[in-house]
């Protein structure tokens, strides 16, 4: 299936959009962007030149993904969530040479209206609650909420909160998939079935 691009969207020459992807109303994709297969770009989305988006991502309405941001496969960006790419912006000072890289790893969820401050990594299948302000890198499967974002638990790849302490030695089973998650110190790993 070929990609679907709404008549009101602007896709600059040179942009790569993978098969099966959808670009909705009033969205702008810059010419250097690389977007994978089966990606949904909602209404009023902006994608910068130096942006890489993996397969099967969902970018909801009113999200801007600026230069130096990479989303791996299966990332969910909730409505009106915010990325930055300069740590200390000023209108009167040019800082394009100071853009910081931000990496959102496979399967992560960034809730509605959350903010991701540049220069960090969001771990695989991490879950950022709505409205959170993330200023530091997150571990795989971490569940964070608040401003500043604070870890309150762990999430399965399915999206179920796991019955695990924040640190120590423990294990839990995702009730939906039967997968086992093991906590070792402050790191969770998944045993794929």
DRENDO-1510 file (C-alpha; in Angstrom, 1 decimal, always signed):
<recs>
REC; n; res; u; v; w
REC; 1; UNK; +0.0; +0.0; +0.0 .
REC; 2; UNK; +1.4; +3.4; -1.0 .
REC; 3; UNK; +1.6; +6.2; +1.6 .
REC; 4; UNK; -1.4; +8.5; +2.0 .
REC; 5; UNK; -0.7; +12.3; +2.0 .
REC; 6; UNK; -3.6; +14.7; +2.6 .
REC; 7; UNK; -4.0; +17.5; +0.1 .
REC; 8; UNK; -3.3; +20.1; +2.8 .
REC; 9; UNK; +0.0; +18.6; +3.9 .
REC; 10; UNK; +3.3; +19.8; +2.7 .
REC; 11; UNK; +6.0; +17.3; +2.0 .
REC; 12; UNK; +9.2; +18.9; +0.8 .
REC; 13; UNK; +11.2; +17.4; -2.0 .
REC; 14; UNK; +13.7; +14.9; -0.8 .
REC; 15; UNK; +11.7; +13.6; +2.2 .
REC; 16; UNK; +11.5; +9.8; +2.5 .
REC; 17; UNK; +8.2; +8.4; +3.6 .
REC; 18; UNK; +7.8; +4.6; +3.9 .
REC; 19; UNK; +5.1; +2.4; +2.5 .
REC; 20; UNK; +1.8; +2.5; +4.2 .
REC; 21; UNK; +2.5; +5.7; +6.1 .
REC; 22; UNK; -0.2; +8.4; +6.5 .
REC; 23; UNK; +0.4; +12.2; +6.6 .
REC; 24; UNK; -2.7; +14.0; +7.8 .
REC; 25; UNK; -4.1; +17.6; +7.5 .
REC; 26; UNK; -1.8; +20.6; +7.7 .
REC; 27; UNK; +1.3; +18.5; +8.4 .
REC; 28; UNK; +4.8; +19.7; +7.2 .
REC; 29; UNK; +7.6; +17.2; +6.5 .
REC; 30; UNK; +10.9; +18.8; +5.7 .
REC; 31; UNK; +13.1; +17.5; +2.8 .
REC; 32; UNK; +15.7; +15.8; +4.9 .
REC; 33; UNK; +13.3; +13.8; +7.0 .
REC; 34; UNK; +13.4; +10.0; +6.9 .
REC; 35; UNK; +10.2; +8.3; +7.9 .
REC; 36; UNK; +9.6; +4.5; +8.1 .
REC; 37; UNK; +6.8; +2.3; +7.1 .
REC; 38; UNK; +3.3; +2.4; +8.5 .
REC; 39; UNK; +3.8; +5.6; +10.4 .
REC; 40; UNK; +0.9; +7.9; +11.2 .
REC; 41; UNK; +1.6; +11.7; +11.3 .
REC; 42; UNK; -1.5; +13.3; +12.7 .
REC; 43; UNK; -3.0; +16.8; +12.0 .
REC; 44; UNK; -0.6; +19.8; +12.4 .
REC; 45; UNK; +2.6; +17.8; +12.8 .
REC; 46; UNK; +6.0; +19.2; +11.9 .
REC; 47; UNK; +8.9; +17.0; +11.1 .
REC; 48; UNK; +12.4; +18.6; +10.7 .
REC; 49; UNK; +15.2; +17.9; +8.3 .
REC; 50; UNK; +17.5; +15.9; +10.6 .
REC; 51; UNK; +14.8; +13.6; +12.0 .
REC; 52; UNK; +14.6; +9.8; +11.7 .
REC; 53; UNK; +11.4; +8.0; +12.5 .
REC; 54; UNK; +11.3; +4.2; +12.5 .
REC; 55; UNK; +8.5; +1.9; +11.4 .
REC; 56; UNK; +5.0; +1.7; +13.0 .
REC; 57; UNK; +5.3; +5.0; +14.9 .
REC; 58; UNK; +2.2; +7.1; +15.8 .
REC; 59; UNK; +2.7; +10.9; +16.0 .
REC; 60; UNK; -0.6; +12.4; +17.3 .
REC; 61; UNK; -1.9; +15.9; +16.5 .
REC; 62; UNK; +0.1; +19.0; +17.2 .
REC; 63; UNK; +3.5; +17.4; +17.7 .
REC; 64; UNK; +6.7; +19.0; +16.4 .
REC; 65; UNK; +9.8; +16.8; +16.0 .
REC; 66; UNK; +12.8; +19.1; +15.5 .
REC; 67; UNK; +16.2; +18.4; +14.1 .
REC; 68; UNK; +18.5; +15.8; +15.9 .
REC; 69; UNK; +15.6; +13.7; +17.2 .
REC; 70; UNK; +15.4; +10.0; +16.4 .
REC; 71; UNK; +12.4; +7.7; +17.1 .
REC; 72; UNK; +13.0; +4.0; +16.8 .
REC; 73; UNK; +10.3; +1.6; +15.7 .
REC; 74; UNK; +6.9; +1.6; +17.5 .
REC; 75; UNK; +7.1; +4.9; +19.3 .
REC; 76; UNK; +3.9; +6.7; +20.4 .
REC; 77; UNK; +3.9; +10.5; +20.7 .
REC; 78; UNK; +0.7; +11.7; +22.4 .
REC; 79; UNK; -1.2; +14.8; +21.3 .
REC; 80; UNK; +0.6; +18.1; +21.8 .
REC; 81; UNK; +3.7; +16.5; +23.4 .
REC; 82; UNK; +6.8; +18.6; +23.0 .
REC; 83; UNK; +10.4; +17.9; +22.0 .
REC; 84; UNK; +13.2; +20.5; +22.4 .
REC; 85; UNK; +16.6; +20.5; +20.6 .
REC; 86; UNK; +18.4; +23.4; +22.2 .
REC; 87; UNK; +19.0; +23.4; +26.0 .
REC; 88; UNK; +19.1; +27.2; +26.5 .
REC; 89; UNK; +17.3; +28.9; +23.5 .
REC; 90; UNK; +17.3; +32.6; +23.0 .
REC; 91; UNK; +15.6; +34.4; +20.1 .
REC; 92; UNK; +18.5; +36.8; +19.6 .
REC; 93; UNK; +21.3; +34.2; +19.7 .
REC; 94; UNK; +21.8; +31.6; +16.9 .
REC; 95; UNK; +22.3; +28.2; +18.5 .
REC; 96; UNK; +21.7; +25.8; +15.5 .
REC; 97; UNK; +25.3; +24.4; +16.0 .
REC; 98; UNK; +24.3; +23.5; +19.6 .
REC; 99; UNK; +21.4; +21.2; +18.8 .
REC; 100; UNK; +21.5; +18.2; +21.1 .
REC; 101; UNK; +20.6; +14.6; +20.0 .
REC; 102; UNK; +17.5; +13.0; +21.6 .
REC; 103; UNK; +16.8; +9.3; +21.1 .
REC; 104; UNK; +13.5; +7.6; +21.8 .
REC; 105; UNK; +14.0; +3.9; +21.8 .
REC; 106; UNK; +11.7; +1.1; +20.5 .
REC; 107; UNK; +8.1; +1.0; +21.8 .
REC; 108; UNK; +8.3; +4.0; +24.1 .
REC; 109; UNK; +5.2; +6.0; +24.9 .
REC; 110; UNK; +5.3; +9.8; +25.4 .
REC; 111; UNK; +2.0; +10.8; +26.9 .
REC; 112; UNK; -0.2; +13.8; +25.9 .
REC; 113; UNK; +1.3; +17.2; +26.7 .
REC; 114; UNK; +4.5; +15.8; +28.1 .
REC; 115; UNK; +7.8; +17.6; +27.4 .
REC; 116; UNK; +11.1; +15.9; +26.5 .
REC; 117; UNK; +14.1; +18.1; +27.1 .
REC; 118; UNK; +16.9; +17.6; +24.5 .
REC; 119; UNK; +20.0; +15.5; +24.9 .
REC; 120; UNK; +18.6; +12.4; +26.6 .
REC; 121; UNK; +17.6; +8.9; +25.8 .
REC; 122; UNK; +14.2; +7.4; +26.5 .
REC; 123; UNK; +14.5; +3.6; +27.1 .
REC; 124; UNK; +12.8; +0.8; +25.2 .
REC; 125; UNK; +9.1; +0.6; +26.1 .
REC; 126; UNK; +9.5; +3.4; +28.7 .
REC; 127; UNK; +6.2; +5.1; +29.5 .
REC; 128; UNK; +6.0; +8.9; +30.1 .
REC; 129; UNK; +2.7; +10.0; +31.7 .
REC; 130; UNK; +0.6; +12.9; +30.4 .
REC; 131; UNK; +2.1; +16.3; +31.2 .
REC; 132; UNK; +5.4; +15.0; +32.6 .
REC; 133; UNK; +8.6; +17.0; +32.0 .
REC; 134; UNK; +11.5; +14.6; +31.2 .
REC; 135; UNK; +14.9; +16.1; +31.8 .
REC; 136; UNK; +17.0; +13.0; +32.3 .
REC; 137; UNK; +17.4; +9.7; +30.4 .
REC; 138; UNK; +15.0; +6.9; +31.3 .
REC; 139; UNK; +15.7; +3.2; +31.7 .
REC; 140; UNK; +14.0; +0.6; +29.5 .
REC; 141; UNK; +10.4; -0.1; +30.8 .
REC; 142; UNK; +10.5; +2.9; +33.2 .
REC; 143; UNK; +7.2; +4.5; +34.2 .
REC; 144; UNK; +7.5; +8.2; +35.0 .
REC; 145; UNK; +5.1; +11.0; +35.8 .
REC; 146; UNK; +5.2; +14.6; +37.1 .
REC; 147; UNK; +7.3; +17.8; +36.8 .
REC; 148; UNK; +10.2; +17.0; +36.9 .
REC; 149; UNK; +9.4; +13.5; +35.8 .
REC; 150; UNK; +9.9; +11.0; +38.6 .
REC; 151; UNK; +10.0; +7.2; +38.2 .
REC; 152; UNK; +7.0; +5.5; +40.0 .
REC; 153; UNK; +7.2; +2.1; +38.5 .
REC; 154; UNK; +7.8; -0.2; +35.5 .
REC; 155; UNK; +5.7; -1.0; +32.4 .
REC; 156; UNK; +5.6; -4.1; +30.3 .
REC; 157; UNK; +6.0; -3.9; +26.5 .
REC; 158; UNK; +2.2; -4.5; +26.4 .
REC; 159; UNK; +1.6; -1.4; +28.5 .
REC; 160; UNK; +0.7; -2.9; +31.8 .
REC; 161; UNK; +2.2; -1.6; +35.0 .
REC; 162; UNK; +4.4; -4.3; +36.5 .
REC; 163; UNK; +4.3; -5.3; +40.2 .
REC; 164; UNK; +8.0; -4.5; +40.8 .
REC; 165; UNK; +9.8; -2.2; +43.3 .
REC; 166; UNK; +11.9; +0.6; +41.8 .
REC; 167; UNK; +15.1; -1.2; +42.7 .
REC; 168; UNK; +16.3; -4.6; +44.0 .
REC; 169; UNK; +15.9; -8.1; +42.9 .
REC; 170; UNK; +12.5; -9.3; +41.8 .
REC; 171; UNK; +10.4; -10.6; +38.9 .
REC; 172; UNK; +6.9; -10.1; +37.5 .
REC; 173; UNK; +4.7; -11.5; +34.8 .
REC; 174; UNK; +2.7; -9.4; +32.3 .
REC; 175; UNK; -0.8; -10.7; +32.8 .
REC; 176; UNK; -1.6; -10.0; +29.1 .
REC; 177; UNK; +1.3; -11.7; +27.4 .
REC; 178; UNK; +2.8; -14.1; +30.0 .
REC; 179; UNK; +6.2; -12.6; +29.5 .
REC; 180; UNK; +8.6; -12.5; +32.5 .
REC; 181; UNK; +10.3; -9.2; +33.6 .
REC; 182; UNK; +13.3; -9.4; +35.9 .
REC; 183; UNK; +14.5; -6.5; +38.0 .
REC; 184; UNK; +18.2; -6.6; +38.7 .
REC; 185; UNK; +19.3; -3.5; +40.7 .
REC; 186; UNK; +17.7; -0.6; +38.9 .
REC; 187; UNK; +17.4; -2.3; +35.5 .
REC; 188; UNK; +14.5; -4.4; +34.1 .
REC; 189; UNK; +14.9; -7.0; +31.3 .
REC; 190; UNK; +12.3; -9.0; +29.5 .
REC; 191; UNK; +12.3; -12.7; +28.7 .
REC; 192; UNK; +10.7; -12.9; +25.3 .
REC; 193; UNK; +8.5; -16.0; +24.9 .
</recs>
